[in-house]
Amino acid sequence: MNAAETEEVLLSDEDFEALEAVLVSDDVPADCMNLEMLDGYFAALVCSPEPMAVERWLPAVWTADGETADFGSGSAARKALALVLRYYNEMLATLAAEQDPWEPFCYAPDSEDSPPLGDEWIAGFEQGVELWPDDWNAGLDSQDVAVAEGLLAKVFKRWGADEAAEADDQTRLGWLAESAQAARGLFALWREVGLQEPRPVDIAEPATVMRAAAGRNDLCPCGSGKKYKLCCGAEI
C-alpha cells in the first residue's frame, strides 16, 4: 500500500476507542481478547508465511477455550466484527508501511494486579504463530528458514527468560521494539522470497464477508457457535 491507501484504512481516534471499549464490554464473550492481545495476535497473522482465511483466525479473538462465543445479539456481533476486521486491515497496512513503521500496542500496568507490560501482547503473538501451517518452511531454502527462525527467536527470546519477571517497564518496551522490528523483518522476508501476501478484508458489509463463508443454516464463521442466520446474518 502507498501512503494514501494506508491513510484510508487507519482507524480514527473515535473508532480506536470504540474497538478498545467493545473488546471489554458485555457485548462480547468474557474471555475475548483485549486490544493488547489482539494487536500481538494480528501481528503474527500478518507476518505469517501463508495468508489465512478470516474464518480460521476469527473465533480465537472472541474466546480462548473453543466454546460457543455468546454475543447476545446479531447486532452486537456485527458491531464487534466490523471493528475487529478494520483493525486487522490497519495492522496489515501499517506493519508493511515503509514510512511511520508500526509499533506494538500495549497497556501500561496501572495496578499490582495488572499483567506485566507486554505480556498480553506476546501471548497474542504466540497464539497467532500457532496458527501458522506446520510445514511453513517447506519450499524455502535453508538460509531463508534460518533467517525466519532467527527473527521468531528475536520476538520470543526475552519474554520467557528467567529475568523477565524482574524486568522493568523500560526494558520491556525495548523488547517490544525488538519484536516489532522482527515482525516487520518476517513480512519483508516473505515478500522477498515471493510468497503470497495477505490481503485486506472487505469490510464494507461485515455480514457479507461472513455470508461468503457460510450458508444461512451453517455455524457462523465469526465463532459464536450460532447459526449464521441467527448471528451475523440476522436481519439481512
The 8 nearest C-alpha neighbors of each residue, nearest first, counted from 0:
[[1, 4, 5, 92, 2, 96, 95, 3],
 [0, 2, 4, 3, 5, 96, 6, 97],
 [1, 3, 5, 4, 6, 0, 96, 98],
 [2, 4, 6, 5, 1, 7, 0, 8],
 [5, 3, 7, 1, 6, 2, 0, 8],
 [4, 6, 2, 7, 3, 92, 8, 0],
 [5, 7, 3, 4, 9, 8, 2, 1],
 [6, 8, 4, 5, 9, 3, 10, 2],
 [9, 7, 89, 6, 5, 10, 88, 4],
 [10, 8, 89, 6, 7, 11, 5, 86],
 [9, 11, 14, 15, 8, 12, 89, 86],
 [10, 12, 14, 13, 15, 9, 16, 8],
 [11, 13, 15, 14, 16, 10, 17, 9],
 [12, 14, 16, 11, 15, 17, 10, 18],
 [15, 13, 17, 11, 16, 12, 10, 18],
 [16, 14, 12, 18, 17, 13, 10, 11],
 [15, 17, 19, 13, 14, 18, 20, 12],
 [18, 16, 14, 20, 15, 19, 21, 13],
 [19, 17, 15, 21, 20, 16, 82, 14],
 [18, 20, 16, 17, 22, 21, 34, 15],
 [19, 21, 17, 18, 22, 23, 16, 24],
 [22, 20, 24, 18, 23, 19, 17, 79],
 [21, 23, 20, 33, 19, 24, 18, 31],
 [24, 22, 21, 20, 33, 25, 19, 27],
 [25, 23, 21, 26, 22, 27, 20, 29],
 [24, 26, 27, 23, 28, 29, 21, 70],
 [27, 25, 24, 70, 75, 21, 71, 28],
 [26, 28, 70, 25, 24, 29, 22, 31],
 [29, 27, 31, 30, 69, 68, 61, 70],
 [28, 30, 31, 27, 25, 23, 62, 24],
 [31, 29, 62, 28, 32, 63, 61, 27],
 [30, 32, 61, 62, 28, 29, 60, 33],
 [33, 31, 60, 36, 37, 61, 30, 34],
 [32, 34, 36, 22, 35, 37, 31, 23],
 [33, 35, 37, 36, 19, 38, 32, 22],
 [36, 34, 105, 38, 120, 37, 33, 104],
 [35, 37, 123, 120, 119, 39, 38, 33],
 [38, 36, 40, 34, 35, 39, 32, 41],
 [39, 37, 35, 41, 36, 40, 34, 42],
 [40, 38, 124, 120, 123, 42, 36, 37],
 [41, 39, 123, 124, 127, 37, 43, 38],
 [40, 42, 44, 38, 43, 39, 45, 37],
 [41, 43, 39, 45, 40, 44, 38, 46],
 [44, 42, 127, 124, 46, 41, 40, 128],
 [45, 43, 41, 47, 42, 46, 127, 40],
 [44, 46, 42, 47, 43, 91, 41, 197],
 [47, 45, 186, 43, 44, 185, 182, 42],
 [46, 48, 44, 49, 45, 43, 131, 50],
 [49, 47, 189, 135, 46, 50, 194, 131],
 [48, 50, 47, 51, 195, 131, 135, 194],
 [51, 49, 197, 196, 47, 48, 52, 195],
 [52, 50, 49, 53, 55, 56, 197, 44],
 [51, 53, 55, 54, 50, 56, 57, 197],
 [54, 52, 55, 56, 57, 51, 200, 220],
 [53, 55, 220, 57, 52, 56, 221, 58],
 [56, 54, 53, 52, 57, 51, 58, 220],
 [55, 57, 53, 54, 58, 59, 52, 51],
 [56, 58, 60, 54, 59, 53, 221, 55],
 [59, 57, 222, 60, 61, 221, 56, 62],
 [60, 58, 62, 61, 57, 63, 56, 65],
 [61, 59, 58, 57, 32, 62, 31, 37],
 [62, 60, 31, 59, 58, 28, 68, 32],
 [63, 61, 31, 59, 30, 64, 60, 68],
 [62, 64, 59, 65, 30, 61, 31, 60],
 [63, 65, 66, 62, 59, 30, 67, 61],
 [64, 66, 63, 62, 67, 59, 58, 68],
 [65, 67, 64, 68, 62, 224, 63, 223],
 [66, 68, 224, 223, 69, 65, 222, 225],
 [69, 67, 223, 28, 62, 224, 222, 61],
 [68, 70, 28, 71, 223, 67, 27, 224],
 [71, 69, 27, 26, 72, 76, 75, 28],
 [70, 72, 69, 26, 75, 73, 76, 27],
 [73, 71, 75, 74, 70, 76, 230, 229],
 [72, 74, 230, 76, 231, 75, 233, 77],
 [73, 75, 77, 76, 72, 78, 231, 230],
 [76, 74, 78, 72, 73, 77, 26, 70],
 [75, 77, 73, 79, 74, 78, 70, 80],
 [78, 76, 80, 74, 79, 75, 231, 81],
 [77, 79, 75, 81, 80, 76, 74, 82],
 [80, 78, 76, 82, 77, 81, 83, 75],
 [79, 81, 77, 83, 78, 82, 76, 84],
 [80, 82, 84, 78, 83, 79, 205, 77],
 [81, 83, 85, 79, 80, 84, 18, 86],
 [84, 82, 86, 80, 85, 81, 79, 87],
 [85, 83, 87, 81, 86, 82, 80, 88],
 [84, 86, 82, 88, 87, 83, 81, 89],
 [87, 85, 89, 83, 88, 84, 90, 82],
 [86, 88, 84, 90, 85, 89, 91, 83],
 [89, 87, 91, 85, 199, 86, 90, 92],
 [88, 90, 86, 92, 9, 87, 91, 8],
 [91, 89, 87, 93, 88, 92, 94, 86],
 [90, 92, 88, 89, 94, 93, 45, 87],
 [93, 91, 89, 90, 5, 95, 94, 96],
 [92, 94, 96, 101, 90, 95, 91, 89],
 [95, 93, 101, 91, 96, 90, 92, 183],
 [94, 96, 93, 92, 91, 97, 183, 186],
 [97, 95, 93, 98, 94, 100, 92, 99],
 [96, 98, 100, 95, 99, 93, 94, 2],
 [97, 99, 100, 96, 2, 93, 101, 95],
 [98, 100, 101, 97, 96, 93, 102, 94],
 [101, 99, 98, 96, 97, 93, 94, 102],
 [102, 100, 94, 93, 99, 103, 179, 96],
 [101, 103, 179, 104, 100, 176, 94, 175],
 [104, 102, 179, 105, 175, 38, 101, 39],
 [105, 103, 35, 38, 102, 106, 120, 34],
 [106, 104, 35, 117, 103, 120, 107, 116],
 [107, 105, 108, 116, 35, 104, 117, 109],
 [106, 108, 116, 109, 105, 168, 115, 117],
 [109, 107, 113, 110, 116, 106, 115, 114],
 [108, 110, 107, 113, 111, 112, 106, 114],
 [111, 109, 112, 113, 108, 114, 107, 115],
 [110, 112, 113, 109, 108, 114, 115, 107],
 [113, 111, 110, 114, 109, 108, 115, 116],
 [112, 114, 108, 110, 111, 115, 109, 116],
 [115, 113, 116, 118, 112, 108, 119, 117],
 [116, 114, 118, 117, 113, 108, 168, 119],
 [115, 117, 118, 107, 108, 168, 114, 171],
 [116, 118, 120, 119, 105, 115, 121, 171],
 [119, 117, 121, 120, 115, 116, 122, 114],
 [120, 118, 122, 36, 121, 117, 35, 123],
 [121, 119, 36, 39, 117, 123, 35, 122],
 [120, 122, 124, 123, 118, 119, 39, 125],
 [123, 121, 119, 125, 120, 124, 118, 126],
 [124, 122, 40, 36, 39, 126, 120, 121],
 [125, 123, 39, 40, 121, 127, 43, 126],
 [124, 126, 128, 122, 127, 123, 121, 129],
 [127, 125, 123, 129, 124, 128, 122, 40],
 [126, 128, 40, 43, 124, 129, 125, 130],
 [127, 129, 125, 131, 130, 126, 43, 124],
 [128, 130, 126, 127, 131, 125, 132, 133],
 [131, 129, 128, 127, 132, 126, 56, 44],
 [130, 132, 128, 129, 47, 133, 135, 127],
 [133, 131, 135, 134, 130, 49, 129, 48],
 [132, 134, 135, 131, 136, 130, 129, 137],
 [135, 133, 132, 137, 136, 131, 138, 48],
 [134, 136, 132, 137, 133, 48, 131, 49],
 [135, 137, 134, 139, 144, 138, 133, 140],
 [138, 136, 134, 139, 135, 140, 144, 133],
 [137, 139, 136, 140, 135, 134, 141, 144],
 [140, 138, 137, 136, 143, 144, 141, 142],
 [139, 141, 142, 143, 144, 138, 136, 137],
 [140, 142, 144, 143, 145, 139, 146, 136],
 [141, 143, 145, 144, 140, 146, 139, 147],
 [144, 142, 146, 145, 141, 140, 147, 139],
 [145, 143, 141, 147, 142, 146, 148, 136],
 [144, 146, 142, 148, 143, 147, 149, 141],
 [147, 145, 143, 149, 144, 148, 150, 142],
 [148, 146, 144, 150, 149, 145, 143, 151],
 [149, 147, 151, 145, 150, 146, 144, 152],
 [148, 150, 152, 146, 147, 151, 145, 153],
 [149, 151, 153, 181, 147, 152, 148, 146],
 [152, 150, 148, 154, 153, 149, 147, 155],
 [151, 153, 149, 155, 154, 150, 156, 148],
 [154, 152, 150, 151, 156, 155, 149, 181],
 [155, 153, 178, 151, 152, 156, 181, 150],
 [154, 156, 152, 153, 157, 158, 151, 159],
 [155, 157, 152, 153, 158, 154, 159, 160],
 [158, 156, 160, 159, 155, 163, 174, 154],
 [159, 157, 160, 163, 155, 156, 118, 121],
 [160, 158, 157, 156, 163, 161, 155, 162],
 [159, 161, 157, 163, 162, 158, 156, 164],
 [162, 160, 163, 159, 164, 165, 158, 157],
 [161, 163, 165, 160, 164, 166, 157, 159],
 [164, 162, 166, 165, 160, 161, 158, 159],
 [163, 165, 162, 166, 161, 115, 160, 167],
 [164, 166, 163, 162, 167, 161, 168, 115],
 [167, 165, 163, 164, 170, 162, 171, 168],
 [166, 168, 170, 169, 171, 165, 116, 164],
 [167, 169, 171, 170, 172, 116, 166, 115],
 [170, 168, 172, 171, 167, 173, 166, 174],
 [171, 169, 173, 167, 168, 172, 166, 174],
 [170, 172, 174, 168, 173, 169, 175, 167],
 [173, 171, 175, 169, 174, 170, 168, 176],
 [172, 174, 176, 170, 171, 175, 177, 169],
 [175, 173, 171, 177, 172, 176, 178, 170],
 [174, 176, 178, 172, 177, 173, 179, 171],
 [175, 177, 173, 179, 174, 178, 172, 180],
 [178, 176, 174, 180, 175, 179, 181, 173],
 [179, 177, 154, 175, 181, 176, 180, 174],
 [180, 178, 182, 176, 181, 177, 102, 175],
 [179, 181, 177, 183, 178, 182, 184, 176],
 [180, 182, 184, 178, 150, 179, 183, 177],
 [183, 181, 179, 185, 184, 180, 178, 46],
 [184, 182, 186, 180, 181, 185, 94, 187],
 [183, 185, 181, 187, 182, 186, 188, 180],
 [186, 184, 188, 182, 187, 183, 46, 181],
 [185, 187, 46, 183, 188, 184, 189, 190],
 [186, 188, 184, 190, 185, 189, 191, 183],
 [187, 189, 191, 185, 190, 186, 184, 192],
 [190, 188, 192, 194, 191, 186, 187, 48],
 [189, 191, 187, 193, 188, 192, 194, 186],
 [190, 192, 188, 189, 193, 187, 194, 186],
 [193, 191, 189, 190, 194, 188, 139, 143],
 [192, 194, 190, 191, 189, 195, 196, 188],
 [195, 193, 189, 192, 190, 196, 48, 49],
 [194, 196, 193, 197, 49, 50, 190, 189],
 [195, 197, 194, 198, 50, 190, 49, 189],
 [198, 196, 50, 45, 195, 199, 51, 49],
 [197, 199, 196, 200, 50, 91, 88, 195],
 [200, 198, 88, 201, 197, 91, 87, 92],
 [199, 201, 202, 198, 88, 84, 85, 87],
 [202, 200, 203, 199, 208, 205, 204, 84],
 [203, 201, 205, 204, 200, 81, 84, 85],
 [202, 204, 201, 205, 207, 81, 208, 206],
 [205, 203, 202, 207, 206, 208, 201, 81],
 [206, 204, 202, 208, 207, 81, 203, 209],
 [205, 207, 209, 231, 208, 204, 232, 210],
 [206, 208, 210, 205, 209, 204, 211, 232],
 [209, 207, 205, 206, 210, 211, 204, 201],
 [208, 210, 206, 207, 212, 211, 220, 213],
 [211, 209, 207, 213, 212, 208, 206, 214],
 [212, 210, 209, 208, 213, 207, 214, 206],
 [211, 213, 210, 209, 220, 208, 214, 54],
 [214, 212, 210, 217, 211, 209, 215, 219],
 [213, 215, 217, 216, 210, 227, 212, 211],
 [216, 214, 228, 227, 217, 213, 226, 232],
 [215, 217, 226, 214, 227, 228, 218, 213],
 [218, 216, 214, 226, 215, 213, 227, 219],
 [219, 217, 226, 227, 225, 224, 220, 216],
 [218, 220, 227, 226, 221, 225, 222, 217],
 [221, 219, 54, 222, 209, 218, 213, 212],
 [222, 220, 219, 58, 223, 57, 54, 209],
 [221, 223, 58, 220, 224, 219, 68, 57],
 [224, 222, 68, 67, 225, 221, 69, 219],
 [223, 225, 67, 222, 218, 68, 219, 226],
 [226, 224, 223, 218, 219, 230, 227, 229],
 [225, 227, 218, 219, 229, 217, 216, 228],
 [226, 228, 219, 215, 230, 232, 229, 218],
 [229, 227, 232, 215, 233, 226, 230, 216],
 [230, 228, 233, 226, 227, 232, 225, 73],
 [229, 231, 73, 227, 233, 232, 228, 225],
 [232, 230, 73, 206, 233, 77, 227, 76],
 [233, 231, 228, 227, 230, 206, 235, 229],
 [232, 234, 228, 229, 230, 235, 231, 73],
 [233, 235, 232, 73, 228, 231, 229, 74],
 [234, 233, 232, 206, 228, 231, 207, 210]]
